[in-house]
């Protein structure tokens, strides 16, 4: 049985389709990423799966439960870290966790132990009795992730869990995501951070304008756009991009003080670049060939979709 | 299943009490307000204690119970804590019940204070079994009304406060608090639409001066309870998606 199933899932707001006829499945134990620009429909999909929004059409199932028909049974199976949600700032970290424990029907002794365990795991134990209003953004977000884990969920929805966090908290949250996934928790991660999806996810669905434009393993997605292999070059003296628009170069982009040349056969470009440097009395500082990354896939797919 | 949902709604009640009610200023104003009202009425209008005490009791219960309940939903929407509650395995009716129970508990505590003060300080015995049942029903009823008022999907508590005042203020004037129902003439029909009328009337029963029989007061209060709770659940459900 699939961990989650979306069948022709659609959500319209005043006629505008925020999610448009989306279908996919996620297997148990998978770490699945929903990747897309702001407004692509990622959070709307999560909100339909978590029972916050009612789909305009189609179904969202958690295991065997349709979230609309059996909301309580479905919700009992999952943990949620909503993008826009906060902890109760007037309660302590411990009380926030205990409240979630009560809402999931966890017994008193067990929820106390679980709360203490999570506070230690997320580095908040020393401040467990402090009100959340005294926490930094990173500490509060760690608490919000911990709240999503109170019920030992088999399925965890993480909606932009590292958005706006300091580096230390990002590393901690990512490590814990990997650890929980290794222990068998199915994780649905939405992010607009391509590198995060690349590092963490078994499979990624790229979304744009409410639709899934590609869905596959990150490496497979990269293979689909081999034409975007590129060379990154930097010269001692600044060079105009147009001067490097050789016959077999498809596109040039400026990346900081470097120029990125896209070509199907980058090995043919290297000798031309060396000759160009000699004839123009310039010197090459650095030269790298780059395989296509997920960002290239993302840009290519979302750009095509937009046309 | 329903029992489990009741237990979870108690978690909402505890959370509400802890965040909104068990605060020094809230408790203090809850206790001081009836004292000030009492003093104002005694010296301002030269009313008899027999008439005054049931009025005070009705007004205090009504105002305290429906004071904070309406702002919880918009406050939670603004603070972005509501989505967490809605995505937890707790039914919307249980969330609403939890919010109602918090206002209900607060109102009962303040009313208990008035009961004790009226007996110990004023030597009046207004407490009867029907009044105790009526107080419980009325506290739940006014609290449910607060949740009906909080149904519009705004994240601005002041909008709901304004709506709350618009509804509550006229209710105080049409409910036989300042003028007994029997003296309202043809206007008394208006008083029938207010649940506060029946609670104030019930409070007058042991002292005398009641208009309806206690059984009617209790039955009508029960009816308002069911009506307000059902409307609160229905309207909150209808407006839920608009909160996000």
Interface residues (C-beta under 8 A of the other chain):
Chain A: X47 X50 X51 X52 X53 X54 X71 X72 X73 X75 X76 X80 X82 X84 X85 X86 X87 X88 X89 X90 X91 X95 X99 X100 X102 X103 X104 X105 X147
Chain B: X1 X4 X5 X7 X8 X10 X11 X12 X14 X15 X18 X19 X79 X80 X81 X83 X84 X85 X86 X87 X88 X89 X90 X91 X240 X241 X244
